[in-house]
Amino acid sequence: MSKNKETKQTLNTLDGKEWVKATKSWFVVNPKPRKAAQVIHPAKYPEELVAHFVRFFTQENGWVLDPFAGVGSTLIACKEMNRNSIGIELNPDFIDIADSSLSKIEGSSTSQMIPGDAYLTIGQIEQHYEGEAPIFDFLMTSPPYWNMLRKSRGGNETVHKEREENGLPIYYSDLVLDVGNIESYEEYIERLGQIFDRISPLLKDKAYLVIVAQNMRDVDGHMKPIAWDLAKRLSKTYALRQEMIWCQDNKRLGCWGFPTTYVSNVHHHYCLVLQKI
Ligand SMILES: C[S@@+](CC[C@H](N)C(=O)[O-])C[C@H]1O[C@@H](n2cnc3c(N)ncnc32)[C@H](O)[C@@H]1O
């Protein structure tokens, strides 16, 4: 092959320097204080985190899907970056907050929050776009970390207490379809697997997915390696390409387990990078 033959840049529009910087396997994003209305959501991720990946995995006017969209952080970042996006969210209160934030951002790109269960709604999107699918260039999301918000453990306890004292919700909903309410860990991983399997036909060939998850210590002290188990289950449908580690450097340190038991301050999340093959 000729040395001068140019390879078409299909993934993004970054120059070499920006590309190299963005591929470092860990990075720090410190969430800024949330807007007042968004505080109602127990576990939103920062728009800057979304921007980090959307910049790398999409071009302007591309289409992005978030099946667990919460208060719309993925869609907000996409609209600010002139990408089209669709979000699915089970809790209608979060949809209202997302819609209100999105309405304040100028731009011509599409951002649509759809209320409902991710599994069922994917079927509806598929029907709606029949003939045009696959439509999405990229998927970015963070599912509930099993039912951990319902459990008080180590570092979580203080956060729970503070939210409770301030009259804020400490988990997402009481809805049966909320994957954060599934009791069995194995069933939870399988349900997520089924949801992401169902999404595959809507993604373009070779589209990337970034799924943010965390390994968590259960109340009995045993670890539930959510990120690793999810990566393994999703590898049935997608190719696991890498994990990137999102570090948080502005969280309070707690003195857990002192002076007898090792309990770490977990200030990082795994961003699983997968690809449709
Ligand atoms: C970790 S939060 C996502 C937060 C989001 N990244 C943000 O920044 O706002 C997970 C979300 O999944 C939603 N959820 C739980 N079960 C769901 C389901 N079956 N279908 C769709 N959404 C669901 C919860 O209500 C919650 O808002």
PDBQT file of the ligand as one rigid body, heavy atoms in Angstrom, charges set to zero:
ROOT
HETATM    1  C1  LIG A 301     -27.483   5.542  36.835  1.00  0.00    +0.000 C 
HETATM    2  S1  LIG A 301     -29.025   6.251  36.439  1.00  0.00    +0.000 S 
HETATM    3  C2  LIG A 301     -28.649   7.088  34.939  1.00  0.00    +0.000 C 
HETATM    4  C3  LIG A 301     -28.377   8.538  35.159  1.00  0.00    +0.000 C 
HETATM    5  C4  LIG A 301     -28.068   9.298  33.893  1.00  0.00    +0.000 C 
HETATM    6  N1  LIG A 301     -26.822   8.859  33.310  1.00  0.00    +0.000 N 
HETATM    7  C5  LIG A 301     -27.990  10.789  34.196  1.00  0.00    +0.000 C 
HETATM    8  O1  LIG A 301     -26.892  11.340  34.178  1.00  0.00    +0.000 OA
HETATM    9  O2  LIG A 301     -29.021  11.378  34.520  1.00  0.00    +0.000 OA
HETATM   10  C6  LIG A 301     -29.979   4.900  35.868  1.00  0.00    +0.000 C 
HETATM   11  C7  LIG A 301     -31.391   5.272  35.394  1.00  0.00    +0.000 C 
HETATM   12  O3  LIG A 301     -32.037   4.116  34.864  1.00  0.00    +0.000 OA
HETATM   13  C8  LIG A 301     -33.425   4.266  35.084  1.00  0.00    +0.000 C 
HETATM   14  N2  LIG A 301     -34.041   2.945  34.911  1.00  0.00    +0.000 N 
HETATM   15  C9  LIG A 301     -34.129   1.912  35.782  1.00  0.00    +0.000 A 
HETATM   16  N3  LIG A 301     -34.744   0.853  35.216  1.00  0.00    +0.000 NA
HETATM   17  C10 LIG A 301     -35.054   1.210  33.948  1.00  0.00    +0.000 A 
HETATM   18  C11 LIG A 301     -35.670   0.533  32.860  1.00  0.00    +0.000 A 
HETATM   19  N4  LIG A 301     -36.108  -0.718  32.978  1.00  0.00    +0.000 N 
HETATM   20  N5  LIG A 301     -35.810   1.197  31.697  1.00  0.00    +0.000 NA
HETATM   21  C12 LIG A 301     -35.375   2.491  31.565  1.00  0.00    +0.000 A 
HETATM   22  N6  LIG A 301     -34.797   3.185  32.571  1.00  0.00    +0.000 NA
HETATM   23  C13 LIG A 301     -34.609   2.556  33.744  1.00  0.00    +0.000 A 
HETATM   24  C14 LIG A 301     -33.494   4.839  36.496  1.00  0.00    +0.000 C 
HETATM   25  O4  LIG A 301     -34.726   5.481  36.745  1.00  0.00    +0.000 OA
HETATM   26  C15 LIG A 301     -32.299   5.792  36.502  1.00  0.00    +0.000 C 
HETATM   27  O5  LIG A 301     -32.673   7.116  36.194  1.00  0.00    +0.000 OA
ENDROOT
TORSDOF 0
